[in-house]
Amino acid sequence: MKIGNILLAKGLVTANDINRVLEHQKKTGDKFGDSIVALGILSKEQIEKVLSEAPQAPSSVEETGVDSVLLLELVIKGMYTENLETASQMAEAIKISSTAVNQLLTEAKERKLVETLASGPSSGTIAELRLVLTRAGREWAVDAMQRGQYFGPAPVSLKEFQERILVQRVSNEHVTREQLDQAFSGLVMTERFVSRLGPAINSGNAILIYGPAGNGKTTVAEIVGQIFQNVIYVPYCVEIDGEIMKVFDPTVHKKVESSAEPQGNGNLRRSRIDPRWVACYRPMVITGGELTIEMLDLKYNSVAKFYEAPLHIKALNGTFLIDDFGRQRAKPEDILNRWIVPLNSRVDYLTTHSGKSIMIPFDEIVIFSTNMHPNDLMDPAFQRRISYKLETTEPAVELFCKVFENMAVKSGLDLAYDTYKQVLEGIKEANAPLAYFQPKFIIEQVLASCKFEGVRPQFTKDNVNDALDNLFIKKPSSEMFGVQRS
């Protein structure tokens, strides 16, 4: 993991700064951090602060906080299933230091589980010993695989996971009005709505967004989830009483990648950062009608014998959006009852398949988005647990016109008054309210029509009428698609 990537992700440096540092390194041979300080881009204290925020790497088995037998099983399973032969290969695979791996290998030799074969590929300038499993080691590996088939990065302890959640609370990150204005610059929104949304985000508490369909509730929620800039650290997995719970999910967690910066900018000090944790942007999990109560519980794989963290655990220190709330398979009251303790006490309890309950600090912004009225979904007692309730309403005519004009310009269309009037009359004729989604829908229909006809993008009376016919279902007519009834 490169320090430049972390600094870029946190907005402390720019890509141009990174290039300047690289040039300075070529001339002076200084380390990356020293070059940043020498160029006056950041102070030494600022860099040290970033480094100190990362989980510190353990230098021994004891410092991992994890049972040594579990770590030894990982090493043996790696040798058995992945044909790992050297300490450096094992260290890379399970993400702990070579010193700790050598401790485990020493124990394995004492147990007569492994034996030295010969010298292996060199690590740096020193040739490494190659190790193989003995017969007893292979038998031990088979037993370990029966207890659990997980192999990969070593877990962190449950205690360390709990502490890390509290250290990187979402409320630690202050969102300003300028950030909100920039985030919503592509949308037409009332200033009043933004003024109410800002404090809701900074509180870290649950938010209810409700109102008629097609007026941007989901879009607002998604922007909220993407507005945060800080970097958090997510464990690959966590140990729970000798068993594994996988947490890091590449479909949910966006890693701080190196593609944004040139290569060769220097690594974070290997002695300072724990590779069992992944540097990520704050996650956002979106779930809709598919949400069930079971999806909020630990999922145990009875074949592989490890746990998969539920969705809201993967969303910790980020945002969890329940979209189209009220249309889930489970009853709204069942889902709400599941959230009472986390929202009220800021802790959640997960139950293992053996019946043990474990406590997880609950830190995330839960957003309920619905086009149903809150009184039809939740009683006053639960409404009190949602600190912020924001209503999205249908746009005024002036706002609707502004949205339509902006979208037309972006799409290369000339919006004449006659076209705008035709659309308003068509919506009125359908006895439908104005909605923010309607201009986009109509424009997409018009562009598709022009593409089919092979003409330049333009509004015509016919293609606008066709768009309105696709937007609203009309009453049955005696004449449809040119076929008359006798």
N, C-alpha and C positions, 0 to 999 in steps of 0.2 A: 504494500500500500504506500503510495507516494504522498509526501507532505504537500506537494504542489496541488494535487487533486483536492485534498481537504481544504486548503486555503482558497482555491477557486470556488469550491462548492459553498463555502461560508461567505463568499463575497468579499474576502479580505484582499485578494489580489485579482489582477486581470490576466488574460492570456498574454498580453503584451508585456506585463511584468515578468511572467515566467520566461519569455524569450530573452528579456534583458538579463535575467539571472543566469540563464544558460550561457550567454555570451561572456558574462563576467566569470563564470566557472572555467570556461575554456582558457581565459587569459590568466587567471590567478591560481586555478586548481583548488579553490576554496570549496568547502561543503555548501550544500544548497542553502541551509539556514543562515550560515555566515555571509553568504553572498546577498541574501535578502536584506540583512541588517546593514551590510556595507553600502548598499545602494540606497538605503534610507526608505525602503518600501514598507518595512515593518520593523518594529523594535524586537529585541531579544525577548522581552517580557511577553509580547504578543504571541510569538512563536511558542514559547514555553507554555503559555496558557492553552494553546490548541493541543499541544502534545499531552498536557496533563489531563485534558478532558477525555482522552482515549483510555480504554481499559489497559491497565498495566500488565505486561506479560509476566507470567510466573517463571521463575528460573529453576524450579524443582517440582517434583511430583507433589510434595506436600503443599506447595503454594497454589496448586491448581484448585484446591478445595474439593476435589473429586476423589472418590474411593480409588485407591491404587489398583485394586483388583479389576475394576471396570476399565481402567486405562490399559492394564496389561492385556485384558481380553481384546481390546481394540488392536493392539500391536500384533497379537497372535492371529487374529482374524485377518488383518492386513497381509500378513505373511502367507496365510492359508488361501485366501480368496484372490488376492491381488499380486501374489508372487513378489512381495517386497522383500528385499535382501539386505539393505543397508540402513543404518540409523538415520541418515539424511533423508532417504526416501520415506521412512516412517514418520519422521518429524514433519515433512511436507504434507503427508496425507492426513495426519490427525491434528495438525496445527498446534503442536507444542514444541518446546525447544529441544534441540539435540541432547542437551544435558539431561533433561527429564527423560527422554527416550532411552538414553544410555543407562539411567537408573533402572528403568523397567527391564531393559535387556539383561542387566546384571542379575536382577531377580529371576528372570526367565532362565538364565544359565544355571543359577543355583537350584532351580526346580527341575533342571535337566529337560527343559522344554525346547531349547534351541542349542545349536552348536555352530562353531565357526567352520566355514567352508574354505574360504580363501580370500585374498584381497579382491576388492570390487572396484567399481569406478571411483575415480578420485574426487574428493570434495575439496575444492581449492587446490592446494598443493599437497595434501596428505591423502594417501590411498586409504580407503575405508575397508574394513573387514566385511566380508559377505557372510550372512547368517542363514541357516536353514532350520526348519522345524525337525525335531527328533520325532520318533514314533509317538512318544508320550505327548509331545507338543501338538501333533496332528490330532490325536484323540482329544486333547484339551480344547483344540480349536473347534472340533465338531460339537463338543458339549456346549461351548460358548455360543456357537451359531444356533443351537437349539434354544438357548435361553434368550437370544435376541439376534436378529440378522443385521442390525444396523452396523454399517461401517462408514466412517467419514470423520470429519472434524470432531475432536473431543468435546464433550459437553462442558458447560460452565455449571457451577453449583446453583441450586435454587436460591440460596441466600444472595449470591452475587447478582443474579438476574433481578431479584426483588430490589436490591439497592440501586442497580443501574436504571431501572424504570423511574425511580424517584429522582435520581440525579438529572435526568434529561426530560423533565416534565414539559409538556407542550405549552403550559402557561409561562415557562421561563422565557419564551420567545415573544417579544412585544411587536405586534403588528401596528403600523402607523396608518394614518389616513392617506398619506402619500402612497404607501404600498397598495392600499385598497383601491385608490383612484386609478393607479396604474394597472392593477389586476383586472379591473372592470372597465378599462378604457374602450374595449371593443363592444361594450354593451350600453344600451340606453337605460339608465336606472335613475330613480329619484334620489336626491341628496339625502332625504329623510331615511330611506331604506339603508343606505350606506352608513349613515350616522348611528343607526341602531345595530347594524351588523358588526361593526368594529369592536365595540365592547363585548359582544357575545363571543367573538373569536378569542379575544385576549383573556376571557374568564376561564377558558378551558372546560366550561360546563356544557351540558346538553342544549341543543338548539332544535326548535320545531319550526319548520318552514311549511306553510300551508297556503292554499289558494287554488283558483281554477286551473285546470290543466292547460299546458302550453304557454305558461308565463314565466318560465326560467328557473323554477325551483331547483331542478337537478343541476342546471348550469351553475347557479350560485353556489350550491354545495360543492361541486367539483372544483370550482375556483378557490373556495375556502381551503380545501385539502391540498391545493398546489401552491398556496401563497407562502408557506413557511420556507425559510432559507437555511435553517441550521442543519447540522449533520448529527445524526444519532448513531448508536452502535447496537446492532441486533445480533444475538448469539445464533450460531448455526443450530445449536440444540442445548437443552438443559437437562441435568440429571435430577430425577425425582425418585428417591429411595432405590437407587441402583438401576432405574429404568430411564429410557431416553424419551424426551419430548422434543420433536423437531419444531423449530420456530422460524428460522429464515426460510422465506419462500420467494424465489425469483419472480414469480408472477405478481407478488404484492410489494416486495421490497426493491426499490430502485437503488442499486449500488452506485457509489461514487466511483465512476469509471475513469480510466486514464486517457480515453480517446479525446478529451477536450484539451489536452496539453501535450507538448512534445515529450518524447521519451528521454530518459537519461537525466531526470531532474533530481535524483537522489531519493532514497527511501526514508520513511520514518525510521527512527532508530529501532533496530530489531529488539533491543533490550527494553524498550519502553512500551510497545504496543502488543496487545494480545491478539494473535491471528485467529483465535476462536470466535472473535466478534467481527462483524462486517459493517464497515462504514456505509451508511445509507442516508437518503433523504427521508424526511418524515413520511411514513406510509399513509396511503388512503385505501380503504377497503370499501367497495360498493356492492351492496346486495339488494335484491328486490323481491319479486314475488316468490323466488325460489327458497327464501329463508325459512328454515324450520327451527324448532327449539333444539333439536339434536345437533344442529350445526354450531350451537353455542356451547357445546360440551366437548371435553376431551375425546378425540377419536382414536380408539385403540385398534391397531392392526394385529389381529389374532394370529396371523401367519408370520409376519416379520417380527412381531412382538416389540413394537415401540409405538409411541403416541405421536399424533399430529396435532399441533396446537390449533384450537378453534379460531375462527376468523377474527373475533374481537381481540384475541391475544396477539395475533399477528399485526393488528392495527394499533397496538400500544404505542404511546408517545406520538400518535398521529390522529387520523380522522376515520370514523366509521359511519358510513352513510347507509341508512335503511330507506331505500327509495320506494315510492308507491306504497308507503306504509298503510296498512289496512287491507292490502290485497295479497298478503302472504298466505301460505298454506295453513299456517297456525293462526289461531284466533288472536286478534290484537291484544286482548287482555292477557293471554298467555305470554306473549312476547314482552309486554310491559312488565308483568310480574317478574319475568326473568331479569329485568334491568333494575328493579327496585333497589336491591342491595348495592350493586356497583355505582349507580348514580347517587345514592344517598350517602353511602359510607366510603366511597372511593376505593373499595377493595372488591375483588371477586373471588369466588371459591369454586375450584374445579375438583371433581371427584374421579379418582382413579378406578380402574376396573376391580381393584381389590377392596374398594369402599373407602379409602382414605381421602380426606378432604385437604386440599392445599390452598393456601392464600396467595393471591397475586395482586399487587397494587394496581388499581384501575386508573390509568391516566390516558385519556383520549377524548376528543370531541365527538360525541355521538350526535348525529344529525338525523332527525326524523323528517322525511319529506312526504307530504301527502296532499292530494286534491280533495280529500274529505274534510268535513268540519271537525275540529278537535273534540267538540262535545260529543260527537258520534263515535269517537275512538277511545277516549279515556275519561275517567272520572276526575273530579276536582283534586282529589288527593294525589293522583299521579301528575296532573298538570302542575302542581306546586313543585314537583321535582325537576321540572324542565324550566330553567331560569329564564330562558329567552325564547319568545314566540314571535315569529316574523311572518306577516301575511304578504303574499304577492298578489296584487290585484290586476284586473284587466287595465290596459293602458288607456290613458286619455287620448282623444283624437289627435292632439298635437304630438304626443309621444309616438303614437302609432305611425304618423306621417314621417317623423324623424327616423324611426327604425327602418321604414320602407325605403326612404331616400338613401340612407347609408348603405343598405344591402344592395340596392340597385346599382349604385355607383361602384361598389366593390366587384359587382358581377358584370360591369361594362354595359349596363342598360340605362337608357334614358327614360326616366319616369315622368311622363307628362301628366298634367292635371286631369285630363280626361280618363287616363288609365287609373289614377288614384281614385277618382270619383266612381268609376265602374266597380272597383274592388269594394269600396265602402258600401255602395248600393247592393252589391251581391251579398255581402255579409249581413246587411240589414234585412234583405229579402229572406235569408235563411233563418232569421230570428236568432242569430248567434252573437255572442259578445265578441268584442275585439280581443285579440290575444297576440302576444309577442311572436309566437311561432308562425303566424299566418303569412307575413311578408316573405320569410325564407321559403315556406312551402310553395307559394305562388311563383316566386322567382325560379326555383328549381324546376317547376313544371314548365314554365315558359322556355327556359334554356333547353330542356329536353325536347320540347316541341320544335324549336328552331333547328336543333341538331338533326332531328329526323327529317325535316323539310329541306335541309341543306341551305338555310338562309342565315344571314348574320343575326346575332342575338338582338331581339327587339320585342317590345310589347305590341300585341295586336288585339283587337277586340275579340277575335276568335280564340286565340291561345289563352287569354285571360279568362274567358268564359269556361274553357275546358279546365283550367286550373281550379276555378271556383266549383265546377261540377265534381272534381275529384276531392275537393276540400269538404264539401257538404253533401250528404245524401238527400236527394230531392224526393218529393212525394211521387208515387207511381204515375206515369204518364201514359196516355193512349198511344203515343208514338215514341218508340225507343230504338236507337241505332238504325233509323230509316225503315224499320219494319212496322207496317200498320196492321192493326187488328181489324178484322171485318166485323 
